[in-house]
Amino acid sequence: MKRAPLTDGQFKPLQDADDPPAIAGGIPVRARENRLVFGEPVIGEAEIASVTECLRSKWIGLGARVERFEREFAHYKGAPYAVAVSSGTAAVHLALAGLGIGAGDEVIAPAMTFCSPIHSVVHTGATPVLVDCRRDTLDIDPDRIESQITPRTRAILAVHMCGRCCEMDAVLEIARRHKLLVIEDCAHAIESTYHGRPAGLMGDVGCFSFYATKNITTADGGMVITRDPQVFQRVKSLSLHGMTADAWTRFVGAPSGYEVIDAGFKYNMTDLAAALGLPQLAAVEERWPKREQVWAQYNERLKDLPLLRPAPGDADSRHAYHLYTPLLVLEELGVTREKIIAALDAENIGVGIHYIPVHQQPYYRQRFGFADSDFPNAAFVGERTFSLPLSPAMSEQDVSDVVNALSRIFRYYAAAA
Protein backbone atom coordinates (compact mmCIF):
# COMPACT_ATOMS: atom_id res chain seq x y z
CA MET A 1 0.00 0.00 0.00
CA LYS A 2 1.21 3.53 -0.76
CA ARG A 3 1.46 6.50 1.58
CA ALA A 4 1.93 10.13 0.67
CA PRO A 5 4.73 11.78 2.65
CA LEU A 6 3.91 15.11 4.29
CA THR A 7 6.14 18.13 3.86
CA ASP A 8 7.73 17.69 7.30
CA GLY A 9 8.86 14.17 6.54
CA GLN A 10 5.98 12.42 8.26
CA PHE A 11 3.70 9.94 6.50
CA LYS A 12 -0.03 10.41 6.50
CA PRO A 13 -1.41 7.14 7.84
CA LEU A 14 -4.33 5.59 5.98
CA GLN A 15 -6.78 3.34 7.80
CA ASP A 16 -6.67 0.00 6.01
CA ALA A 17 -7.17 -3.40 7.59
CA ASP A 18 -4.63 -4.89 5.16
CA ASP A 19 -1.94 -2.34 6.03
CA PRO A 20 0.84 -4.31 7.78
CA PRO A 21 3.07 -2.75 10.44
CA ALA A 22 6.62 -1.84 9.52
CA ILE A 23 7.99 -4.85 11.40
CA ALA A 24 6.03 -7.04 8.95
CA GLY A 25 7.15 -5.17 5.84
CA GLY A 26 4.86 -2.13 5.86
CA ILE A 27 5.97 1.47 5.47
CA PRO A 28 6.81 3.08 8.84
CA VAL A 29 4.33 5.59 10.23
CA ARG A 30 7.23 8.05 10.55
CA ALA A 31 10.33 8.46 8.45
CA ARG A 32 13.61 7.56 10.14
CA GLU A 33 14.85 11.15 10.07
CA ASN A 34 11.65 12.21 11.82
CA ARG A 35 11.75 9.59 14.56
CA LEU A 36 9.65 10.45 17.61
CA VAL A 37 12.18 10.31 20.43
CA PHE A 38 10.91 9.24 23.82
CA GLY A 39 11.67 11.71 26.60
CA GLU A 40 13.26 14.33 24.36
CA PRO A 41 13.68 17.55 26.37
CA VAL A 42 12.14 20.82 25.21
CA ILE A 43 15.08 23.19 24.81
CA GLY A 44 14.38 26.65 23.43
CA GLU A 45 16.28 29.84 22.78
CA ALA A 46 15.87 30.98 26.40
CA GLU A 47 17.73 27.91 27.63
CA ILE A 48 20.46 28.28 25.02
CA ALA A 49 20.94 31.97 25.88
CA SER A 50 21.06 31.26 29.62
CA VAL A 51 23.67 28.53 29.29
CA THR A 52 25.72 30.65 26.87
CA GLU A 53 25.67 33.56 29.32
CA CYS A 54 26.89 31.25 32.08
CA LEU A 55 29.75 29.96 29.93
CA ARG A 56 30.80 33.48 29.06
CA SER A 57 30.80 34.43 32.73
CA LYS A 58 33.44 31.72 33.28
CA TRP A 59 31.81 30.80 36.61
CA ILE A 60 30.32 27.40 35.83
CA GLY A 61 30.59 25.66 39.21
CA LEU A 62 28.49 26.16 42.32
CA GLY A 63 27.57 29.84 42.45
CA ALA A 64 24.96 32.56 42.14
CA ARG A 65 22.85 30.75 39.55
CA VAL A 66 22.48 27.73 41.81
CA GLU A 67 21.41 30.01 44.67
CA ARG A 68 18.86 31.70 42.41
CA PHE A 69 17.53 28.34 41.19
CA GLU A 70 17.12 27.20 44.79
CA ARG A 71 15.22 30.38 45.70
CA GLU A 72 12.94 30.24 42.67
CA PHE A 73 12.21 26.53 43.02
CA ALA A 74 11.48 26.99 46.74
CA HIS A 75 9.10 29.82 45.84
CA TYR A 76 7.40 27.69 43.17
CA LYS A 77 6.80 24.86 45.63
CA GLY A 78 6.07 27.08 48.64
CA ALA A 79 9.01 25.56 50.52
CA PRO A 80 10.97 27.39 53.22
CA TYR A 81 14.22 25.63 52.31
CA ALA A 82 15.70 24.09 49.14
CA VAL A 83 19.08 22.58 48.25
CA ALA A 84 20.02 22.02 44.60
CA VAL A 85 22.03 18.85 44.00
CA SER A 86 23.57 16.81 41.22
CA SER A 87 20.75 14.29 40.64
CA GLY A 88 17.45 12.98 41.93
CA THR A 89 19.31 9.98 43.30
CA ALA A 90 21.60 12.29 45.26
CA ALA A 91 18.51 14.09 46.57
CA VAL A 92 17.03 10.89 48.02
CA HIS A 93 20.37 9.78 49.46
CA LEU A 94 20.87 13.17 51.11
CA ALA A 95 17.32 13.20 52.45
CA LEU A 96 17.80 9.82 54.10
CA ALA A 97 21.22 10.75 55.47
CA GLY A 98 19.99 14.17 56.57
CA LEU A 99 17.24 12.51 58.59
CA GLY A 100 19.78 10.27 60.29
CA ILE A 101 18.75 6.98 58.68
CA GLY A 102 21.53 4.41 58.65
CA ALA A 103 22.74 0.95 59.53
CA GLY A 104 20.21 -1.19 61.39
CA ASP A 105 17.23 0.84 60.18
CA GLU A 106 14.50 -0.29 57.81
CA VAL A 107 12.78 1.89 55.23
CA ILE A 108 9.41 1.01 53.70
CA ALA A 109 9.61 1.57 49.92
CA PRO A 110 7.66 0.58 46.79
CA ALA A 111 8.49 -2.44 44.68
CA MET A 112 7.22 -0.59 41.59
CA THR A 113 9.83 2.09 41.05
CA PHE A 114 13.23 2.66 39.48
CA CYS A 115 16.21 1.17 41.29
CA SER A 116 17.79 4.49 42.28
CA PRO A 117 15.71 5.42 45.38
CA ILE A 118 16.14 1.87 46.66
CA HIS A 119 19.90 2.09 46.00
CA SER A 120 19.90 5.24 48.13
CA VAL A 121 18.40 3.30 51.04
CA VAL A 122 21.07 0.63 50.65
CA HIS A 123 23.84 3.25 50.48
CA THR A 124 22.87 4.58 53.92
CA GLY A 125 23.32 1.10 55.36
CA ALA A 126 19.58 0.71 55.95
CA THR A 127 17.44 -2.16 54.66
CA PRO A 128 14.71 -1.55 52.05
CA VAL A 129 11.43 -3.29 52.88
CA LEU A 130 9.42 -3.39 49.68
CA VAL A 131 5.63 -3.02 49.48
CA ASP A 132 3.39 -3.88 46.53
CA CYS A 133 1.72 -1.25 44.34
CA ARG A 134 -1.84 -0.67 43.24
CA ARG A 135 -2.55 -1.85 39.71
CA ASP A 136 -4.56 1.22 38.77
CA THR A 137 -2.30 4.05 39.99
CA LEU A 138 1.06 2.16 40.16
CA ASP A 139 1.68 3.95 43.49
CA ILE A 140 2.51 2.16 46.73
CA ASP A 141 -0.57 0.50 48.27
CA PRO A 142 -1.15 2.01 51.73
CA ASP A 143 -3.21 -1.02 52.76
CA ARG A 144 -0.07 -3.18 52.52
CA ILE A 145 2.31 -0.90 54.44
CA GLU A 146 1.40 -1.56 58.03
CA SER A 147 2.02 -5.32 57.91
CA GLN A 148 5.65 -4.60 56.92
CA ILE A 149 6.43 -2.30 59.86
CA THR A 150 8.78 -3.67 62.51
CA PRO A 151 10.55 -2.14 65.52
CA ARG A 152 13.44 -1.31 63.16
CA THR A 153 11.30 0.70 60.72
CA ARG A 154 12.33 4.37 60.64
CA ALA A 155 10.74 5.79 57.50
CA ILE A 156 8.40 5.43 54.55
CA LEU A 157 9.72 6.36 51.10
CA ALA A 158 6.69 7.41 49.04
CA VAL A 159 7.44 7.52 45.31
CA HIS A 160 4.84 9.50 43.32
CA MET A 161 4.54 7.53 40.08
CA CYS A 162 4.07 9.07 36.63
CA GLY A 163 2.90 12.43 38.01
CA ARG A 164 0.17 11.16 40.37
CA CYS A 165 0.75 11.55 44.11
CA CYS A 166 0.53 8.55 46.40
CA GLU A 167 -2.48 8.34 48.74
CA MET A 168 -0.71 10.60 51.18
CA ASP A 169 -3.50 10.96 53.74
CA ALA A 170 -3.27 7.23 54.41
CA VAL A 171 0.54 7.17 54.24
CA LEU A 172 0.88 10.09 56.65
CA GLU A 173 -1.64 8.61 59.09
CA ILE A 174 0.32 5.35 59.22
CA ALA A 175 3.55 7.31 59.71
CA ARG A 176 2.01 9.37 62.51
CA ARG A 177 0.73 6.34 64.42
CA HIS A 178 4.06 4.54 64.16
CA LYS A 179 6.25 7.65 64.59
CA LEU A 180 7.90 7.21 61.20
CA LEU A 181 9.60 9.75 58.95
CA VAL A 182 8.25 10.28 55.42
CA ILE A 183 10.42 11.01 52.38
CA GLU A 184 8.64 11.93 49.14
CA ASP A 185 10.33 11.01 45.86
CA CYS A 186 8.84 13.60 43.50
CA ALA A 187 10.96 12.84 40.43
CA HIS A 188 7.72 12.50 38.41
CA ALA A 189 5.73 15.06 40.38
CA ILE A 190 7.22 18.54 40.04
CA GLU A 191 3.85 20.17 39.33
CA SER A 192 1.74 17.73 41.37
CA THR A 193 -0.50 18.44 44.32
CA TYR A 194 -2.50 16.14 46.59
CA HIS A 195 -5.76 17.55 47.97
CA GLY A 196 -4.34 21.05 47.58
CA ARG A 197 -0.95 20.31 49.12
CA PRO A 198 2.20 20.45 46.97
CA ALA A 199 4.15 17.27 46.36
CA GLY A 200 7.32 17.33 48.42
CA LEU A 201 5.98 19.24 51.42
CA MET A 202 3.59 16.68 52.90
CA GLY A 203 6.30 14.51 54.41
CA ASP A 204 9.53 15.47 56.17
CA VAL A 205 11.58 15.90 52.98
CA GLY A 206 10.75 16.13 49.28
CA CYS A 207 13.16 15.04 46.54
CA PHE A 208 13.07 16.06 42.88
CA SER A 209 14.89 15.03 39.72
CA PHE A 210 15.86 17.25 36.79
CA TYR A 211 17.17 14.45 34.57
CA ALA A 212 16.96 14.95 30.80
CA THR A 213 13.52 13.29 30.52
CA LYS A 214 11.87 15.18 33.40
CA ASN A 215 9.32 18.03 33.17
CA ILE A 216 12.12 20.41 34.21
CA THR A 217 15.63 19.47 33.17
CA THR A 218 19.12 20.63 34.09
CA ALA A 219 20.55 17.75 31.98
CA ASP A 220 21.00 15.96 35.28
CA GLY A 221 20.26 17.40 38.68
CA GLY A 222 17.93 17.37 41.64
CA MET A 223 16.50 19.32 44.55
CA VAL A 224 15.76 18.65 48.21
CA ILE A 225 13.03 20.69 49.91
CA THR A 226 11.94 20.70 53.54
CA ARG A 227 10.24 22.75 56.23
CA ASP A 228 12.84 21.72 58.84
CA PRO A 229 15.79 24.14 59.19
CA GLN A 230 18.01 21.52 60.86
CA VAL A 231 17.43 18.99 58.09
CA PHE A 232 18.12 21.74 55.55
CA GLN A 233 21.45 22.65 57.17
CA ARG A 234 22.54 19.02 57.36
CA VAL A 235 21.57 18.28 53.75
CA LYS A 236 23.30 21.48 52.60
CA SER A 237 26.53 20.51 54.34
CA LEU A 238 26.41 16.85 53.28
CA SER A 239 25.89 17.86 49.65
CA LEU A 240 29.39 19.38 49.52
CA HIS A 241 31.86 17.19 51.40
CA GLY A 242 30.36 17.98 54.81
CA MET A 243 31.92 21.47 54.65
CA THR A 244 30.68 24.60 56.39
CA ALA A 245 31.37 26.86 53.37
CA ASP A 246 31.67 26.47 49.61
CA ALA A 247 33.88 28.23 47.06
CA TRP A 248 31.17 30.68 46.01
CA THR A 249 30.45 31.75 49.58
CA ARG A 250 34.13 32.45 50.09
CA PHE A 251 34.38 34.21 46.73
CA VAL A 252 31.65 36.73 47.57
CA GLY A 253 33.25 37.81 50.81
CA ALA A 254 32.58 35.27 53.53
CA PRO A 255 35.51 34.08 55.65
CA SER A 256 37.96 32.18 53.51
CA GLY A 257 38.31 29.23 55.87
CA TYR A 258 36.00 26.28 56.30
CA GLU A 259 35.56 23.26 58.49
CA VAL A 260 34.62 19.71 57.58
CA ILE A 261 31.97 18.69 60.08
CA ASP A 262 30.83 15.43 58.45
CA ALA A 263 31.94 12.84 55.92
CA GLY A 264 29.82 14.33 53.16
CA PHE A 265 29.47 13.79 49.45
CA LYS A 266 30.17 15.61 46.18
CA TYR A 267 26.52 16.11 45.32
CA ASN A 268 26.22 19.84 44.63
CA MET A 269 24.63 21.33 41.52
CA THR A 270 26.69 23.57 39.20
CA ASP A 271 25.84 26.99 37.80
CA LEU A 272 25.96 25.51 34.31
CA ALA A 273 23.16 23.10 35.23
CA ALA A 274 21.19 25.81 37.03
CA ALA A 275 21.51 28.07 33.98
CA LEU A 276 19.58 25.45 32.02
CA GLY A 277 17.11 24.92 34.84
CA LEU A 278 16.10 28.54 35.42
CA PRO A 279 14.27 29.09 32.09
CA GLN A 280 12.90 25.54 32.34
CA LEU A 281 11.36 26.41 35.70
CA ALA A 282 9.97 29.67 34.30
CA ALA A 283 8.17 27.69 31.55
CA VAL A 284 6.86 24.76 33.60
CA GLU A 285 3.37 26.17 34.19
CA GLU A 286 3.00 27.15 30.54
CA ARG A 287 3.96 23.64 29.46
CA TRP A 288 1.79 21.76 31.96
CA PRO A 289 -1.56 22.21 30.12
CA LYS A 290 0.09 21.05 26.90
CA ARG A 291 1.14 17.83 28.64
CA GLU A 292 -2.41 17.48 29.96
CA GLN A 293 -3.75 17.88 26.42
CA VAL A 294 -1.54 15.10 25.02
CA TRP A 295 -2.59 12.85 27.92
CA ALA A 296 -6.28 13.53 27.20
CA GLN A 297 -5.81 12.83 23.49
CA TYR A 298 -4.19 9.48 24.26
CA ASN A 299 -6.93 8.60 26.73
CA GLU A 300 -9.66 9.28 24.18
CA ARG A 301 -8.02 7.75 21.11
CA LEU A 302 -6.68 4.59 22.73
CA LYS A 303 -9.91 3.55 24.45
CA ASP A 304 -10.80 0.83 21.91
CA LEU A 305 -7.36 -0.81 21.85
CA PRO A 306 -6.27 -3.78 24.00
CA LEU A 307 -4.84 -1.53 26.70
CA LEU A 308 -5.59 -0.74 30.32
CA ARG A 309 -5.35 3.04 30.30
CA PRO A 310 -4.01 4.97 33.32
CA ALA A 311 -6.56 5.65 36.04
CA PRO A 312 -8.23 9.08 35.88
CA GLY A 313 -6.82 11.76 38.13
CA ASP A 314 -8.28 12.79 41.47
CA ALA A 315 -10.46 15.90 41.03
CA ASP A 316 -9.02 17.41 44.24
CA SER A 317 -5.39 16.87 43.17
CA ARG A 318 -3.11 17.86 40.33
CA HIS A 319 -1.42 15.33 38.07
CA ALA A 320 1.95 16.34 36.58
CA TYR A 321 1.32 14.22 33.45
CA HIS A 322 4.93 13.16 33.44
CA LEU A 323 4.37 9.72 31.92
CA TYR A 324 1.51 8.10 30.03
CA THR A 325 1.77 4.43 30.97
CA PRO A 326 -0.94 2.08 29.70
CA LEU A 327 -0.78 -1.65 30.40
CA LEU A 328 -0.87 -4.12 27.53
CA VAL A 329 -3.68 -6.69 27.52
CA LEU A 330 -1.25 -9.40 26.52
CA GLU A 331 -3.92 -12.10 26.47
CA GLU A 332 -5.53 -10.48 23.41
CA LEU A 333 -2.23 -9.96 21.59
CA GLY A 334 -0.49 -13.29 21.93
CA VAL A 335 2.97 -11.67 22.07
CA THR A 336 5.22 -10.18 24.72
CA ARG A 337 5.74 -6.51 25.46
CA GLU A 338 9.19 -6.77 23.89
CA LYS A 339 7.56 -7.63 20.55
CA ILE A 340 5.27 -4.61 20.78
CA ILE A 341 8.19 -2.31 21.61
CA ALA A 342 10.23 -3.71 18.72
CA ALA A 343 7.29 -3.09 16.40
CA LEU A 344 6.97 0.51 17.59
CA ASP A 345 10.70 0.98 17.09
CA ALA A 346 10.26 -0.19 13.49
CA GLU A 347 7.61 2.54 13.10
CA ASN A 348 10.27 5.04 14.34
CA ILE A 349 8.43 5.72 17.57
CA GLY A 350 10.41 5.50 20.79
CA VAL A 351 8.85 4.29 24.04
CA GLY A 352 10.03 3.61 27.59
CA ILE A 353 9.42 1.06 30.35
CA HIS A 354 8.55 2.39 33.81
CA TYR A 355 9.54 0.08 35.34
CA ILE A 356 10.92 -3.40 35.69
CA PRO A 357 10.02 -3.75 39.40
CA VAL A 358 12.85 -3.55 41.90
CA HIS A 359 12.13 -6.99 43.30
CA GLN A 360 12.80 -8.54 39.87
CA GLN A 361 16.28 -7.03 39.54
CA PRO A 362 19.05 -9.62 40.07
CA TYR A 363 20.86 -7.66 42.79
CA TYR A 364 17.75 -7.30 44.93
CA ARG A 365 16.53 -10.86 44.32
CA GLN A 366 19.89 -12.26 45.35
CA ARG A 367 20.54 -10.00 48.34
CA PHE A 368 17.07 -9.85 49.89
CA GLY A 369 15.31 -12.91 48.46
CA PHE A 370 12.42 -10.97 46.90
CA ALA A 371 9.98 -13.03 44.80
CA ASP A 372 7.10 -12.23 42.42
CA SER A 373 4.66 -13.93 44.78
CA ASP A 374 5.42 -11.23 47.38
CA PHE A 375 4.42 -8.44 44.97
CA PRO A 376 1.73 -9.76 42.60
CA ASN A 377 0.55 -6.33 41.45
CA ALA A 378 4.04 -5.04 40.73
CA ALA A 379 4.79 -8.27 38.84
CA PHE A 380 1.58 -7.86 36.81
CA VAL A 381 2.32 -4.22 36.00
CA GLY A 382 6.01 -4.87 35.35
CA GLU A 383 5.20 -7.37 32.62
CA ARG A 384 2.72 -5.12 30.82
CA THR A 385 3.65 -1.47 31.33
CA PHE A 386 5.16 0.75 28.67
CA SER A 387 5.35 4.53 28.35
CA LEU A 388 4.31 6.46 25.26
CA PRO A 389 5.96 9.71 24.15
CA LEU A 390 4.55 12.64 26.14
CA SER A 391 5.88 16.16 25.68
CA PRO A 392 4.51 19.72 25.52
CA ALA A 393 6.22 19.95 22.12
CA MET A 394 4.11 17.14 20.62
CA SER A 395 1.66 18.03 17.88
CA GLU A 396 -1.70 16.42 17.10
CA GLN A 397 0.04 14.69 14.19
CA ASP A 398 2.61 13.23 16.60
CA VAL A 399 -0.18 11.80 18.74
CA SER A 400 -1.94 10.50 15.63
CA ASP A 401 1.24 8.75 14.53
CA VAL A 402 1.54 6.97 17.88
CA VAL A 403 -2.13 5.92 17.86
CA ASN A 404 -2.01 4.73 14.26
CA ALA A 405 1.19 2.80 14.85
CA LEU A 406 -0.31 1.06 17.87
CA SER A 407 -3.54 0.32 15.99
CA ARG A 408 -1.83 -1.39 13.06
CA ILE A 409 0.56 -3.29 15.36
CA PHE A 410 -2.24 -4.54 17.60
CA ARG A 411 -4.40 -5.45 14.61
CA TYR A 412 -1.56 -7.46 13.12
CA TYR A 413 -0.69 -9.41 16.28
CA ALA A 414 -4.30 -9.92 17.35
CA ALA A 415 -5.06 -11.43 13.93
CA ALA A 416 -2.07 -13.74 14.25
CA ALA A 417 -3.18 -14.78 17.75
N, C-alpha and C positions, 0 to 999 in steps of 0.2 A: 504494500500500500504506500502511496506517496503522501508526503507532507510538504506544505509550503513554508519555507523558513521566513521568520519575521525579520525586520530590519535590524533588531538588536542581537540577532544570532540565535534567538529562541526558535522553537518549532511550534506551530499552532497545532495542538492535539485534536484529532478527529475521533469522535466516538464511534467505534466500530468493533463489534464482537469478535471479528476475525483478526484484529490488530494485535500481533504478538508483542510481548515486552522485548526490550533490547537484549536481555539475557538469552532470549530464544530466537534472536535474529532480526527483531524489529528495529526501527529507527529510534534512537534515544529521544526522550521527551525534550531534553536540552542538549545543545551542542557542547562538545568537550570544553571549548574555550569559554563557555558561559555556564560552567558547572556551578550549581548552588552549593556553596560551602557551608557546612554546619558550624555554627558558632562564630562566624566571621564578625569581628568587631566593627562598629560604626565609627570610623575615624574621619573627621571633617577638617576643614581649613583652620578652625579654631584650635583644634588639638595640635595640628602641625605647627601653627604659629607659636603656641605656648611652649612646645618642646624646643623649637628653634631658638626662642628667646632665652630659654634656660641654658642651652648649649653655648650661646654667645656670651652669657654672663660668666661662664667658666666656673660657676659654683653648681656642681651637679650632684654632690652628696647630700647628706642630711643638712637641711637649712631652712630658710624662710618659707619656701614653697611647701615644704612638709608641714610646717607650723600652720600655714594658712589652710591647707587641705584638712588638717585635723579640726581647726576651728569651724570651717564651713560644713564639714561632715557632721560634727557634733551639733551644729545649729539645725541642719536638715533633719537629724533624728531626734532632736530635743534632748540631747545627752549632756550632762554636766562635764564629762571628761571623755577624751578620745586620744588614742595612741595609734599612729600610722606605722605599719610594720611591713615586712617584706613579702608576706603571703597570707592567705587564709589559714593555712596549716600552722604557720608561726603564731597567728592570732589565737587559735585554740590552745596551742601548747602554752603560750604565755598566760592565757586565762586560767588554765589549770594550775600552772606553777604559781601564778599570782595569788590564787586562792589557797595555796598551801597543800595541794593534793600531791601525794607522793607514795613511796613504797609502803605496802601494806593496806592501802586504800582500794576500794572498789568504786567504779563509776558505771552507772547505768547508761547504756548507749544503744542506738538502733542498729539492728542487723542490716536494714536497707539504707545504706549510705555508701559514700566513697570511703576508701581505706584511710584517708588522711586524718580525719578527726579521731579515729580509733588508734592510729599510729601515735597521735599526740598523747593519748591516755597511756599507752605503753611506754613512751619516752619519759614520762614522769615517774615511772616505776610502779604505777597503779595497775590494777587489773580491770579490763573492760568486761562488763557483764551485759551481754547483748539481749535485746528484747525485740520481739516480732513487730512487724508493721501492720497497718490496716491495708486491705487490698484496694480500697477506693481512693484514699488520699496518699498512700505510700508513707505517711508519717508514722512515728512510733505510736503503738497502741497503748493508751494510758491504762486500760483494763488489765494489761499484762505486766505492768511495772512492779506493782506492790509485792507480788510473789517472788520477785528476784532481789528484794532488799534484805540485806543481812546486817549484823552489827558492824561490818567493815565498810558498808556503803557510805560514801561521803557526798556524792553528787549525782545529778541527772544531767546528761548531755542531750539536749533537745535539738535535733537537726530539722530545720524547716525545709521540706522537700519541694522542689520545683517552683517555689514562690508562694506556697500555701503554708501558713503557720501551723505548727502542732496544736493540739487541743490544750492550750496553755492553762486554762482554768483548772482542768483536772490534774495536769502535771504539777502546777504550783501548789495545789491543795495537798497532793501526796508529799511533795517536798516539805511543806510546812509541818505536816503531822509527824514526819520522820526526821525533821531538822536537817534537811539536805540542802546543799548548794545547787543552783541551777545555772548551767552555761547554755546559752543559745548559739547554735551555729547558724548564722544567717547568710551563708554564702549565696543562697538562692533567693534571699528575701530582703534585698536592700529597700525596696519600696513598700514592703508588706506591713500590714497592721493586723491585730487580732482584737476584735471587739473594741476598736478605737485606740488600742495601745500599740505603739511602734515595736516592731520586731527588734530585739536586742536590748530592750529596757524592761522586760517583764521579769527576767531572772536576775542573777547577780552580775553577770557579764554577758555582753553580746559580741560576737565575732563575725567579721565580714571578709569576703574575698573579692579582689579586683583582678582576678585572672583574666586572660584574654577573651574568654567566652562569657564573662559575667555582664550584668546590665550596666555596670560602671567598670571600666578597665583602666589599670595603670600598667598594662602588659603583664605584670605579676605584682601582687601587693595585697595588703589586708588592713583591717582596722579593728581595734578593741575599744568598746565603749562600756561605761559603767557609771553608776551613781555614787560609788564608794571611793572617796578620795584616797584611802590607804591602798586599796587594790590598784587604783590608777598609778600611784607613785611606785608601787612595786613592779607593775607591768612596764612602766616607763623605764625604770632602771634595768630590769632584766632584758629589755629589748636591745640594749646596747652595752653588753659585757658586764652588766651589774655596776656601771659607773654612775657617779653623781652628777657628771656634766659631760656634754658632748662637744664636738669641735665647733659647731655653730654657736653654741652658747658662749664659748670662750672667745670666739671671733668677734662677737658683737659687744664685748666689754665685760663679761662676767669674769670672776677670778680664773686665772689660767690653770690652776691646779685642779685635780679631781681625786676622788677616792673610789676604789673598787669595794663595794659593800656586799657583793654577792657574786657567785659564779654564774654570770649571765650568758647571754647568747648574742650572736650578730644577726639580729632580726629587724633592724631599723629600715624604714623606707628611705629612698633617695629623693632629692629634689627633681631629678629627671623623671622619675615615676610620678611624682605629685604633679608635675607640669602637665602630664597627660591626663591625670585624674581630675584636675580642677575644671576644665571645660566639659568633661564627661559628667561630673556632678551637676554642673549648671544646666545640662540638657536632660537630666534623668526624668524630670516630670513631664517634659515635652514629649519624650519618647515612650513613656508608659502607656498612654492611650493607643498608640500605634501597635504596641505589643498586644494589648487587649484586643484590638481589632483582628489581628492575625489569628489569635487564639479562637475568637468567635467564629471566624470564617472556617477554620479547621473543624470546629465543633459541629457546625451546620452541614458542611459538605462531606464529612466522613461518617455521618450517622448511619448510612446504609451499608457500610463495609464491615467485614468481619473483625471489628475492633471493639474493645472496651474503652470508651473515651474517658478522659479524666473527669473526676467528680466535679459538679458545679461548685463555684465558690460560695462561701458563707456571706450572706447579705450584710452582716454587721462587720465584716473584715475586708481587708484589701489584699488581693492576690498580686504578686509581682510579675506573674506571667513570664517567669524565667525559662521554663521548659514546658513543651507540650509533649506529654508522654502517654500515648495510648498503649493498651496491651493487646497483643495479637491473640485472636481466637484460633489457636493452632489447630484445634480439632476440625475446623472447617477448611483448613488450607492443606493439611497433609504434608507440610514441610516445616523445617526449623526456622527460627528467627534468622539464623545466619544466611539461609537461602534468600529470605526476603531482603536483608540488608545488601547482599551481593547483587540482587536484581535492581535495587534502587541505585546502587553504585553504577551499574551499567547504564542507567538512565541519566547519569551525571547529577545525581542528587545525593548529597552527603547527609548522614544521620548519625546519632550518637546512641550510647547505651548508658542509662542511669538508673540502676547500676547492676553489676554482678554483686550480689550481696556479700557483705564482709565475711559471713560465716562460711561461704564457699571458697574463699581464697586459701590457697595451700598453707600459707604461713599460719593463719588463724585456725584452720582445721587441725594442723599438726600441733600447735602450741597449746590450744585450749580445748581441743576435742569437740568443736562445734559440729552439728549434724543438721541436715535438712529437716529431719523430723522435729527438731527443736524450734524451727522457724518456718512453719508451713506456708504462711502468707508471703514472706520474703522470698522463699523458694519459688512459689507460684509466679510472683511478679518478676523475679530475676530471670526467669526463663522466657518471659513474654514481652517485657518492656523494651521500647525503643523510642528515641526522641527525634521529632521532626524539626527541620529548620524553623527558627522563630526569631525574628529580628525586626526592629522598627524600620529598617531599610527595605523590607520585603514588599513587593508590589502584589496586586491582585493576580497578575500573570504568574508570579513566583508561586503563590499559593495554588493556583490552578495547575501548574506543572506538577507539584507534589501530589495533589489529589488525583490527577489523571495517571500519573505514574503508578500510584498505589492501586488504582482501579484496574488497570490493565494487568498488573502483576498478580493481584488477588484473583482476577477472573481466570488467568492462565493456570495458576496452581490449583484453584478450586475445581476447575474442569478436569485437570489431571487426577485429582484426588477422587 
